[in-house]
Amino acid sequence: MDETPDVTPEGIERAAGRIGGYIRRTPVIEAEPGLYFKLEFLQHAGSFKPRGAFNRILSAREAGALPEAGVIAASGGNHGLAVAHAARTLGIRAEIFVPEVTAAVKVAGLRALGAEVHQTGSLYADARTASLKRAAETGALDVHAYDQPETVTGQATLGRELLGQVPDLGAVLVAVGGGGLAAGIAAALGGTGRVVAVEPERSPTLREALSHGSPVDVEVGGVAADALGASRLGSIAFGLLSGVRSLLVPDEAIVTARRELWQRYRIAVEPAGATAYAALLTGAHRPAPGEPTVIILCGANTDPADLQARPS
């Protein structure tokens, strides 16, 4: 495992070196003057998740703690795809538990990657409970979707990349479910000053945690629930995001943002991948004059068939 349990600059540097041969350095484009898109949906397995998955698994292998039973994970879909991809790349076995709401395209992708897939329960939390029971039975390595130091440190490598890709980096808008990506970016950028967390109104795990002073269980749902449907913010994320600006966007805005990304830029992302952009379109986030704004387009495991052209 990482030498310290915390997500530190040193740990982020080690993670970048550890996973560098296994992930893509995804591009940034200037979509409009002063507006940048980080195209993380071009990452292996279609989302940012391989960063954390590889870091967790490779850290265990370095420590001689990778069991013969392989790895196990609970996921709304994207984390499972990342773990399955990492396992196939490294030649180990993967078992993935997902809730019944997981998009069919993600379930099909998991099976195509050779993972043993179990669909159980209506929420991520149900899949998580089932995966922990199974891990206890088999001895497989648990790869958490967002609340392990190795996972968050792996996600932080995205923020590390941004520092070298966008001059005079300003606000960074990032979608939040369990909080691992936003937390990692905040750690890489040295705090929450430039991070803007964007959540669906129907899955406000961060907003509720900030309101209560600690992570709490939240009823989740909505169009992005298969990727942003964690029912409780991670404890690591809470520690790193305690001062972050949190914005909520409705499902309708997420749907519109997804279609606008396709119409304007021919970018096809899943609802979770469009959530941060929705904050810009609705005016929930208004960039300061002259401040470069970065939108993290974090996932594209979706069926693009519903990205219909608008009537003329």
Summary of the structure (lengths in Angstrom):
residues: 312
radius of gyration: 17.9
end to end distance: 55.6
largest distance: 60.5
contacts: 1227
relative contact order: 0.16
helix: 45%
strand: 15%
